[in-house]
Amino acid sequence: MNQYRQAFTALLYGGVLIAYSAKSFADEQPMGRTVTGGDSIELLNQWPAIAKAPKSGLATFEVLLKPDQAAIDRPRSFVMTLSNRGGRDSAGISITFSQGKVVGSILGFRLMASKVAAAEKWTHVALTINTKTINKQAKLWVDGQLVGERLVLEKWPSSFEVAKMLSDHWNQGRVYSGELGDIRFSRVIRYEKKFTPPSSLPNDKETSFHIKAVKLSSD
């Protein structure tokens, strides 16, 4: 008998039902790597194709995080930044902490959790964007709960000159620290309704980019 209780998640995208089972936080804690306020993952090196802002591969961004108290206390902590060189909001996509609250920014529009995240506690964050329509429906999920959604009207960018995780490209101290678990970008919208947050993010056929926590390397 499997010693872990399996959480079943059904995904519906474009009329196709995708189903998979994954261990939840209740089953086991995520695996992660400790990062300090100076570590960085350069996505342009890890996945060069992201420089061309591949809309078909960026329907879901998700990451497992365990922020330390310093990350919560900073005015802002950058988890992921995709942007032009100048950092113009309308040209970028990001996941950050702002005053301890999870924020998803999509082409100039911000979605923010209502509550401050808990320090030293694992959190699953997902940002989903319907990239197949002109008016893009964006949703921010924290630990399986929908915390914000809106239509995004801005045109999709033609490129990302900045594509980083954990660090602040503009050297203003807006860095993430704590633990970082699995990272996964997907071609499909993985979440449409409330779900049990997974403790790992496996690399499957709908994954466009993936880093396993135990294989994380900083640049």
Summary of the structure (lengths in Angstrom):
residues: 219
radius of gyration: 16.1
end to end distance: 41.9
largest distance: 54.3
contacts: 707
relative contact order: 0.28
helix: 11%
strand: 43%
